[in-house]
Amino acid sequence: MTLQQMNYILEIDRSGSMNKAAQSLFVSQSALSSAILEVEKELGITIFRRSNRGIMLTDDGRELLNQISPIVEQNRRLSRYYSQRRDTDRVHLSVSAQRYPFCAKAFVDYLNSLGQKPLQLSLKETDMAAVIADVADGTSELGVIFISDRTERFIIRSLEEKNLVFKPLVTLHPHVFMRKGHPLSEHPSLTMDQLRPYPHVVFTQSESNLNYAEEAVYGSGMDFDRLVYVSDRASIYNIMVHTDCVSTGSGVLPEGYADERLIAVPLCDACDMRLGTVHRRHHRLSDAENQFIELLRITSVAKE
């Protein structure tokens, strides 16, 4: 089995779709399928099973994934090591985060602090499952997610299975986002029962058993009869500004990073949210990562 075939297997598992994996890897679907068939024939196992929900690992496939993941990751670390040796003065930071505006602010504040230093930075905003996958496969060194009492046991177990650790940073109480002038905007606090008559706007999720954890902090979005799914923060802001849609989140709206026409009202019957970082178990945080984490802590508690 080649390293390329190992990468193919990991990407198919991450995307949950042969077609999506082929697009991400810039190969044809037929070439990807052939590569997987070669590995299955070589090892005498079936790696993936197709269903109406997509493509999933078999038990043998899951065992294989556990075997090859460290190999692929070690290769990536080796490549990064020699790449960084060629440019020891370059600042590196790669972050995958759930879609919260204060994460973007912390990233920008860190970027501005570097002045004219050579740098290679990346920030990816996505759902929880993709954040965890990015850190597990080395796409990002650092992840930023929220957990709650309701979701902690499940998420921590999922992280441990991928040899990742969660480091709590701050605790925040959930708020309801809505436009100024919304029928609920004058209330000092709100309950889930008060929100149910209004459309609830949430982020589109990837196919993952971690999906439920995204909104479990607030009382699952499935409690709402009317749901509006979007893929990015700008769309959520625009929809809420021009409709009676509501959304839920940290309550932090940094100036310049959120729509000034929105407000945040405390949600009283919800679990607290614990913001934290995710990294590989034996990963030693760099100076850049530690500086970003401190800025993240500051921006996540700064109410404008």
Backbone hydrogen bonds, N-H to C=O, Kabsch-Sander energy under -0.5 kcal/mol:
donor,donor_aa,acceptor,acceptor_aa,energy
6,M,2,T,-1.9
7,N,3,L,-2.3
8,Y,4,Q,-2.1
9,I,5,Q,-2.2
10,L,6,M,-2.2
11,E,7,N,-2.3
12,I,8,Y,-2.4
13,D,9,I,-2.1
14,R,10,L,-2.3
15,S,11,E,-2.6
16,G,12,I,-2.2
21,A,17,S,-2.2
22,A,18,M,-2.2
23,Q,19,N,-2.0
24,S,20,K,-2.4
25,L,21,A,-2.3
26,F,22,A,-0.9
27,V,22,A,-2.2
32,L,28,S,-2.1
33,S,29,Q,-2.6
34,S,30,S,-2.3
35,A,31,A,-2.0
36,I,32,L,-2.0
37,L,33,S,-2.3
38,E,34,S,-2.1
39,V,35,A,-1.6
40,E,36,I,-2.6
41,K,37,L,-2.4
42,E,38,E,-2.5
43,L,39,V,-2.7
44,G,40,E,-1.9
45,I,40,E,-1.2
47,I,45,I,-0.5
49,R,56,M,-3.6
51,S,54,G,-2.8
54,G,51,S,-1.6
55,I,16,G,-1.6
56,M,49,R,-2.9
58,T,47,I,-2.3
61,G,46,T,-0.5
62,R,58,T,-2.6
63,E,59,D,-2.1
64,L,60,D,-2.4
65,L,61,G,-2.5
66,N,62,R,-2.0
67,Q,63,E,-1.3
68,I,64,L,-2.5
69,S,65,L,-2.3
71,I,67,Q,-0.5
72,V,68,I,-2.5
73,E,69,S,-2.5
74,Q,70,P,-2.6
75,N,71,I,-1.9
76,R,72,V,-2.1
77,R,73,E,-2.6
78,L,74,Q,-2.4
79,S,75,N,-2.3
80,R,76,R,-2.7
81,Y,77,R,-2.8
82,Y,78,L,-2.0
83,S,79,S,-2.0
84,Q,80,R,-2.9
85,R,81,Y,-1.8
86,R,82,Y,-1.0
87,D,84,Q,-1.1
88,T,85,R,-0.6
90,R,87,D,-1.5
91,V,118,P,-2.6
93,L,120,Q,-1.7
95,V,122,S,-2.4
96,S,142,L,-2.4
97,A,124,K,-3.0
98,Q,144,V,-2.1
100,Y,98,Q,-1.9
103,C,100,Y,-1.2
104,A,100,Y,-1.1
105,K,101,P,-2.0
106,A,102,F,-2.5
107,F,103,C,-2.1
108,V,104,A,-2.5
109,D,105,K,-3.0
110,Y,106,A,-2.2
111,L,107,F,-2.5
112,N,108,V,-2.8
113,S,109,D,-1.2
114,L,110,Y,-0.6
114,L,111,L,-1.3
115,G,112,N,-0.8
117,K,114,L,-1.8
120,Q,91,V,-3.1
122,S,93,L,-2.2
124,K,95,V,-2.4
126,T,97,A,-2.4
126,T,124,K,-0.5
131,V,127,D,-2.2
132,I,128,M,-2.5
133,A,129,A,-2.2
134,D,130,A,-2.7
135,V,131,V,-2.0
136,A,132,I,-2.4
137,D,133,A,-2.4
138,G,135,V,-0.7
139,T,134,D,-1.4
140,S,134,D,-1.6
141,E,94,S,-0.8
142,L,94,S,-1.8
143,G,278,V,-2.5
144,V,96,S,-1.7
145,I,276,G,-2.0
147,I,274,R,-1.7
151,T,148,S,-0.6
152,E,148,S,-2.4
155,I,151,T,-2.6
156,I,152,E,-3.1
157,R,153,R,-1.9
158,S,154,F,-2.0
159,L,155,I,-2.4
160,E,156,I,-2.6
161,E,157,R,-1.9
162,K,158,S,-0.8
162,K,159,L,-0.9
163,N,160,E,-1.7
164,L,159,L,-2.6
165,V,279,H,-2.5
167,K,277,T,-2.8
169,L,275,L,-3.3
170,V,275,L,-1.3
172,L,273,M,-3.4
175,H,249,G,-2.7
176,V,265,V,-3.5
177,F,175,H,-0.5
177,F,247,S,-3.1
178,M,263,I,-1.8
180,K,261,R,-2.5
182,H,179,R,-1.7
185,S,182,H,-2.3
187,H,184,L,-1.6
190,L,266,P,-2.4
195,L,191,T,-1.1
196,R,192,M,-1.5
198,Y,195,L,-2.4
200,H,226,R,-2.6
201,V,199,P,-0.5
201,V,246,V,-2.8
202,V,228,V,-2.6
204,T,230,V,-3.3
208,S,206,S,-1.0
211,N,208,S,-1.5
213,A,210,L,-1.2
214,E,210,L,-0.5
214,E,211,N,-1.8
215,E,211,N,-0.5
215,E,212,Y,-0.6
216,A,212,Y,-0.8
218,Y,215,E,-1.4
219,G,215,E,-0.6
223,D,220,S,-2.6
224,F,221,G,-1.8
227,L,225,D,-0.5
228,V,200,H,-2.4
230,V,202,V,-2.1
236,I,232,D,-1.7
237,Y,233,R,-2.7
238,N,234,A,-2.3
239,I,235,S,-2.5
240,M,236,I,-2.5
241,V,237,Y,-2.4
242,H,238,N,-1.5
243,T,239,I,-0.6
243,T,240,M,-0.6
246,V,199,P,-2.6
247,S,177,F,-1.8
249,G,175,H,-2.1
253,L,251,G,-0.6
257,Y,254,P,-2.3
258,A,254,P,-0.6
262,L,259,D,-2.0
263,I,178,M,-2.9
265,V,176,V,-2.5
267,L,174,P,-2.4
268,C,190,L,-2.7
268,C,266,P,-0.7
269,D,190,L,-0.5
270,A,267,L,-0.5
270,A,268,C,-0.6
271,C,217,V,-1.5
273,M,172,L,-3.8
274,R,147,I,-3.3
275,L,170,V,-2.4
275,L,273,M,-0.7
276,G,145,I,-2.3
277,T,167,K,-2.1
278,V,143,G,-2.2
279,H,165,V,-1.6
281,R,163,N,-2.5
283,H,280,R,-1.8
285,L,283,H,-0.6
290,N,286,S,-2.5
291,Q,287,D,-2.4
292,F,288,A,-2.4
293,I,289,E,-2.6
294,E,290,N,-1.9
295,L,291,Q,-2.1
296,L,292,F,-2.6
297,R,293,I,-2.4
298,I,294,E,-2.0
299,T,295,L,-2.7
300,S,296,L,-2.2
301,V,297,R,-0.7
301,V,298,I,-0.7
302,A,298,I,-0.6
303,K,301,V,-1.0
304,E,302,A,-0.5
